[in-house]
């Protein structure tokens, strides 16, 4: 093949890869705009510093949490969310809290409930654990060991997880 043909094929391949990457982000953006009210301010994954100064709350089901979660995250669930347990565990209502789930929908619901309980510094992780992993964030399994596995919730939502190993079973 000539250099011109190879250059043209490389350009086409690059455009296809860029389009797919951009479409995945647009799909996440559109999904969140459709399903969320933005009642809980977002924090972008690249702006989240995982350290002892921020409390991370996981609003997924326990099976999802056990596959992987952010370092030092506390599982609060969604359907099993217990306001009295949260208030007992987190008495400082001004502490910085970041809530996350798979993509950021269930975490907005839990974030709203935290706000109703009087917590004043609550943020929702934009794109949830999927976007965290997509941007090369580290996740840990139930034994505290770094893993590439992420519970993909279901096959529809799982399309938004571009990096890591998708897990659909507990």
N, C-alpha and C positions, 0 to 999 in steps of 0.2 A: 504494500500500500504506500501511497505517496504521503509525504509529510502533511500536505493539505487535507487529505482525507482523515488522517489520524487526528489532526488538530480539530477538524469538524466533529468527529466522533467524541473526542474529549469534551468539547464545548457542549454537545447535546447531553452527554452523561452528567456533566456538572449541573446543567440547567434542570435536569430531571431530579437529581438529588436535592438541589436547593428547593425546588417546587414541593417535593414530598416533605421536607423538613418544615418549610413555611406553612404547608397545609396542616400538618400535625399541630403546630402552634396555634394556627387560626381555629382549628377544631376545638382545642382546649379553651381558647379565649371565647369563642362563640358559645360553647357549652356553659361556661361559668356565667357569661352575660345572660343566658337564657334561664339558668336555674338559681342563680344567687341574686340577692338584693343589694349586695355590697354594704350590708348593715354592720359588718365587722370589717374593719380596715385590713387590707391585705399587707403581707410582708412577702417580698420576692425571695425565692430560695437563695439567691446569691447575696442577699442582705442579712440572712439569718446566721448569727454566730451561735453555735451550739456550745454553751458553757454553763457554768453554775448560776449565772445571773438571770437566765431566762428559763421559765418553767415551760416544758413541752408537754402538751396533752394530746394523746392519740384518741380520736373519736371514731375509730373503726371497731369492727367486731373483734373479740378476743382472738379468734382463729387467725385473722389478718395480722394483728399485732404480734402474735407468736411467730409468724413467718419472718417478719422483720419490722423494725421501727427505728426511729431516730435515737441517737445515743441519749440515755437517761430519761427518755420519754416515760410519762405515766399514762397508763391505760385508763380512760374514763368511759369508753364505749359511746354508744349512741342510744340504742334502745334500752340499755342497762344504766344509762347515766343517772347517778345518784347525787342530787344537789347537796344533801346533808353531808355525805362523805367528802365531797369536794371542799365544802366550807370548813370541815374539820381538818382536812389535810392542808388546805391553803388558806390560812387565816388572814394573810396580808392581801387585802383587796386592791392594793396599788402595785403589786408585783407584776413585772412583765410576763405575760402568758402568751404563748403561741399554740394555737390549736391546729391540728391537721388531720386529714383523712386520706382517701385515695387521691382525689383531685381537688377537694376544697368545698364540697357541697354539704356533707354531713358536719364538717367542722364549722361551717357558718352557723348551722343550727345550734350546735353546742356553744359556740361563741356568743350567740344571742342570749342563750340561757345564762351563761356566766355574767353577761352584762346586766341581765335582769336581777341576778343575785348581788349586784353591786360592784363587780370587778370592773376596774376602770382602765386597765392597760392590756386589753385583749386584742390579739391580731390573728388573722387567718392565713395560714401558709398557702400562697398562691400556687395552684396546681397540685397541692398536697405532696404526699410521698412519691407520687409518680414523677412530678416535675423536679423534686429534690433529686431523685435518682437519675433522671434524664440529664440533669446538670452536674452529674458526677458526685452527688452527695453520698456519704457513707451511711449504710444502714446495718443494723445488728439483729441477730436472731434472739430467740428466747434465752439462750445461754450466754448472751452478751458477746458473741463472736461475730466479727464482721462477715457479711454475706452479700452475695449479688442477688439473692432471691427476694422478690416482692410479691405479695399477694395481689393479684391483678383484679380482684373483685368479681368480674365476669368478663366474658369475651368481648362485649361491646366496649366497656370502660378500658379493658386491657389493651386496646389499640392505642391508647394514649401513653402507655408505658413503652418507651423506645429503647431503654437500656436496662440491663439486668435480666434475671431469669424470672419469667412469669410463672406464678404458682396459682392454681385455681382450687386446689383442695387444701384442707387444713394441714 
